[in-house]
Amino acid sequence: MAEIARSYHEKAQTDTDPPQEGEREKAIQEVLGQIDRKLSDEQNLKLSENLTYEDISEALKLMPNGKAPGLDGIPTELWKTLNKEYISQNKRRQAPGSQPPFDVIALIKAAFNDVEENGVHPEVGFTE
């Protein structure tokens, strides 16, 4: 098996016969044309719902550590650490009227759902 993989990759690296102009694009379009791009009613309904606290919490748990930061420049580990700290502080908080701890999941939920409901203000530079 390893020999087959090695042989394949060696051939791929030394292939001197590049695809003809437009051949690659044609092949890509042919494959993409075979993909069903319509959502079911159930999928449309699910996508129209706001994100829940549980959605974001589960997504954060599933994010791998040790990867490059996203566009925000914040590594996954920081988001996870902030959430663990919130859980820890929230369990210890006893005094009535005391300041609630910072909840990063609630912040992310509010931000994402605000963008979903109101769009991005043109002066924010969100996509730059």
C-alpha positions as a Python dict, from the first residue, in 0.01 Angstrom:
ca = {
    (1, 'M'): (0, 0, 0),
    (2, 'A'): (280, 241, 94),
    (3, 'E'): (458, 158, -232),
    (4, 'I'): (146, 240, -434),
    (5, 'A'): (109, 575, -257),
    (6, 'R'): (479, 656, -303),
    (7, 'S'): (464, 567, -672),
    (8, 'Y'): (151, 777, -724),
    (9, 'H'): (299, 1083, -554),
    (10, 'E'): (631, 1051, -738),
    (11, 'K'): (447, 1036, -1071),
    (12, 'A'): (230, 1333, -975),
    (13, 'Q'): (540, 1538, -889),
    (14, 'T'): (722, 1452, -1212),
    (15, 'D'): (430, 1471, -1453),
    (16, 'T'): (555, 1697, -1732),
    (17, 'D'): (235, 1690, -1936),
    (18, 'P'): (31, 1978, -1791),
    (19, 'P'): (-340, 1994, -1876),
    (20, 'Q'): (-431, 2186, -2189),
    (21, 'E'): (-556, 2542, -2150),
    (22, 'G'): (-912, 2532, -2017),
    (23, 'E'): (-907, 2153, -1970),
    (24, 'R'): (-881, 2177, -1593),
    (25, 'E'): (-1156, 2439, -1570),
    (26, 'K'): (-1380, 2228, -1794),
    (27, 'A'): (-1325, 1923, -1572),
    (28, 'I'): (-1400, 2127, -1260),
    (29, 'Q'): (-1723, 2263, -1407),
    (30, 'E'): (-1826, 1914, -1519),
    (31, 'V'): (-1783, 1776, -1168),
    (32, 'L'): (-1955, 2075, -1006),
    (33, 'G'): (-2245, 2035, -1250),
    (34, 'Q'): (-2315, 1691, -1103),
    (35, 'I'): (-2360, 1822, -750),
    (36, 'D'): (-2715, 1875, -629),
    (37, 'R'): (-2708, 2234, -504),
    (38, 'K'): (-3061, 2259, -374),
    (39, 'L'): (-3142, 2248, -7),
    (40, 'S'): (-3438, 2059, 130),
    (41, 'D'): (-3711, 2254, 308),
    (42, 'E'): (-3577, 2117, 637),
    (43, 'Q'): (-3224, 2238, 557),
    (44, 'N'): (-3355, 2582, 460),
    (45, 'L'): (-3549, 2605, 785),
    (46, 'K'): (-3244, 2503, 991),
    (47, 'L'): (-3025, 2763, 817),
    (48, 'S'): (-3279, 3039, 880),
    (49, 'E'): (-3270, 2986, 1257),
    (50, 'N'): (-3050, 3193, 1484),
    (51, 'L'): (-2755, 3018, 1643),
    (52, 'T'): (-2821, 2884, 1990),
    (53, 'Y'): (-2591, 2884, 2291),
    (54, 'E'): (-2563, 2507, 2252),
    (55, 'D'): (-2468, 2536, 1880),
    (56, 'I'): (-2176, 2762, 1963),
    (57, 'S'): (-2069, 2568, 2270),
    (58, 'E'): (-2062, 2242, 2073),
    (59, 'A'): (-1875, 2404, 1781),
    (60, 'L'): (-1613, 2539, 2021),
    (61, 'K'): (-1564, 2195, 2177),
    (62, 'L'): (-1514, 2040, 1832),
    (63, 'M'): (-1257, 2297, 1716),
    (64, 'P'): (-906, 2149, 1700),
    (65, 'N'): (-622, 2299, 1904),
    (66, 'G'): (-285, 2387, 1759),
    (67, 'K'): (-414, 2540, 1436),
    (68, 'A'): (-338, 2883, 1295),
    (69, 'P'): (-566, 3161, 1420),
    (70, 'G'): (-858, 3266, 1206),
    (71, 'L'): (-912, 3607, 1050),
    (72, 'D'): (-966, 3754, 1396),
    (73, 'G'): (-611, 3652, 1493),
    (74, 'I'): (-736, 3472, 1802),
    (75, 'P'): (-629, 3108, 1844),
    (76, 'T'): (-887, 2845, 1934),
    (77, 'E'): (-715, 2782, 2264),
    (78, 'L'): (-798, 3135, 2385),
    (79, 'W'): (-1169, 3092, 2312),
    (80, 'K'): (-1167, 2758, 2493),
    (81, 'T'): (-977, 2902, 2789),
    (82, 'L'): (-1222, 3192, 2821),
    (83, 'N'): (-1512, 2947, 2818),
    (84, 'K'): (-1352, 2720, 3081),
    (85, 'E'): (-1287, 3024, 3300),
    (86, 'Y'): (-1651, 3131, 3266),
    (87, 'I'): (-1773, 2784, 3366),
    (88, 'S'): (-1538, 2778, 3664),
    (89, 'Q'): (-1629, 3128, 3785),
    (90, 'N'): (-1999, 3071, 3731),
    (91, 'K'): (-1991, 2762, 3954),
    (92, 'R'): (-1816, 2958, 4233),
    (93, 'R'): (-2036, 3267, 4212),
    (94, 'Q'): (-2251, 3262, 4523),
    (95, 'A'): (-2317, 3618, 4636),
    (96, 'P'): (-2651, 3761, 4525),
    (97, 'G'): (-2602, 4070, 4313),
    (98, 'S'): (-2241, 3987, 4234),
    (99, 'Q'): (-2110, 4065, 3888),
    (100, 'P'): (-2165, 3774, 3649),
    (101, 'P'): (-1848, 3637, 3489),
    (102, 'F'): (-1763, 3706, 3125),
    (103, 'D'): (-1943, 3454, 2901),
    (104, 'V'): (-1758, 3422, 2569),
    (105, 'I'): (-2026, 3191, 2424),
    (106, 'A'): (-2296, 3453, 2488),
    (107, 'L'): (-2076, 3717, 2323),
    (108, 'I'): (-2019, 3504, 2011),
    (109, 'K'): (-2390, 3419, 1996),
    (110, 'A'): (-2491, 3785, 2019),
    (111, 'A'): (-2239, 3890, 1753),
    (112, 'F'): (-2326, 3618, 1502),
    (113, 'N'): (-2700, 3656, 1544),
    (114, 'D'): (-2674, 4035, 1515),
    (115, 'V'): (-2494, 4000, 1182),
    (116, 'E'): (-2752, 3742, 1070),
    (117, 'E'): (-3045, 3968, 1161),
    (118, 'N'): (-2904, 4311, 1068),
    (119, 'G'): (-2622, 4245, 824),
    (120, 'V'): (-2283, 4410, 844),
    (121, 'H'): (-2266, 4788, 862),
    (122, 'P'): (-2070, 4910, 556),
    (123, 'E'): (-1833, 5124, 765),
    (124, 'V'): (-1723, 4839, 992),
    (125, 'G'): (-1476, 4681, 748),
    (126, 'F'): (-1588, 4338, 867),
    (127, 'T'): (-1475, 4149, 557),
    (128, 'E'): (-1148, 4332, 503),
}
